[in-house]
């Protein structure tokens, strides 16, 4: 499942990585341009800069877990303009 998100502050990034770390059995990729960062790595995410629309690729085959992840990401989902 792919989502477009925007992390505006360091606090957003910290909360985002904490939430991603709750999904221990799943990989979360944070894609910025040509870079792929582990979504569970706060330092990795901060190294790419903040306040830009990025893509999150959540690797999971369980629909229920995917729906829960989407709910957890609701705060950061970027609006299409």
C-alpha positions, -999 to 999 in steps of 0.1 A, spaced: 0 0 0 13 34 -9 4 67 7 15 103 1 24 121 34 39 153 46 59 155 79 60 192 88 80 192 121 105 172 140 77 162 163 57 149 133 87 128 122 92 115 158 55 105 161 55 90 126 85 67 133 71 57 167 39 47 149 58 28 122 77 10 149 45 -5 162 43 -25 130 73 -47 139 65 -75 114 61 -51 84 85 -31 64 78 6 59 97 25 32 98 63 32 105 74 -4 120 109 -11 130 115 -46 154 87 -55 161 78 -18 144 50 1 146 54 38 135 29 65 102 45 78 112 33 113 144 54 113 140 89 128 176 99 118 170 87 83 138 106 78 153 138 94 183 135 70 160 140 40 145 173 53 109 180 62 78 197 49 77 180 15 53 155 1 68 120 3 56 85 -4 53 57 22 52 22 10 38 -2 36 45 -38 28 17 -60 41 -7 -85 26 -33 -84 55 -61 -60 46 -70 -54 82 -35 -44 91 -33 -22 60 -65 -4 70 -52 1 105 -19 16 92 -39 40 69 -59 51 100 -27 56 120 -12 77 91 -43 100 88 -26 129 106 1 131 79 -17 122 47 -10 149 21 -39 165 4 -38 163 -34 -39 199 -48 
